[in-house]
Amino acid sequence: MVIHLAETPLRPAAFLHNQIVWQKAGASSVRASITDAGITVNGEFFFNDRGQVNEFRANDRFCCPRNSKEHQR
């Protein structure tokens, strides 16, 4: 679902989807949450000076260095 959220700018009508909740996060960013079947994912969209989305961040995807304890589990 986080991919669906991240790709919202590619489908502008998706910005109006009733499952997406929007909140202002900063001067040039908004947080979005989408819930489906009881599962919620969140992300933050960042905008450039022209009002275009230039970055998306979500905390549910991360990478552990190969030598970390988390990677060895």
RAZIQUI-V298659 format. One record per residue. N is the residue number from 1. BURIAL is # if it has 16 or more other ideal C-beta (glycine too) atoms within 10 Angstrom, else .. D_LAST is the distance of its C-alpha to the last C-alpha in Angstrom with 1 decimal. Layout:
BEGIN
n-><N	N>
burial-><BURIAL	BURIAL>
d_last-><D_LAST	D_LAST>
END
This chain:
BEGIN
n-><1	2	3	4	5	6	7	8	9	10	11	12	13	14	15	16	17	18	19	20	21	22	23	24	25	26	27	28	29	30	31	32	33	34	35	36	37	38	39	40	41	42	43	44	45	46	47	48	49	50	51	52	53	54	55	56	57	58	59	60	61	62	63	64	65	66	67	68	69	70	71	72	73>
burial-><#	.	.	.	#	#	.	#	.	.	.	.	.	.	.	.	.	.	.	.	.	.	.	.	.	.	.	.	#	.	.	#	.	#	.	.	.	.	.	.	#	#	#	#	#	.	#	.	.	.	.	.	.	.	.	#	.	#	.	.	.	.	.	.	.	.	.	.	.	.	.	.	.>
d_last-><25.1	24.2	25.5	28.7	29.1	28.5	31.1	33.7	35.8	36.3	38.0	40.1	41.2	37.6	38.1	40.4	38.2	38.6	34.8	34.1	34.8	35.6	35.8	37.1	34.4	36.4	39.5	38.1	35.1	34.5	31.6	31.2	29.6	29.8	29.4	29.5	29.1	27.8	25.0	25.6	24.3	25.7	26.6	29.1	31.8	33.6	37.1	39.2	42.8	44.1	42.1	39.8	36.1	34.4	30.8	28.4	25.3	22.8	19.8	17.8	16.9	15.1	13.5	11.1	12.4	10.9	11.0	9.3	6.7	5.6	5.6	3.8	0.0>
END
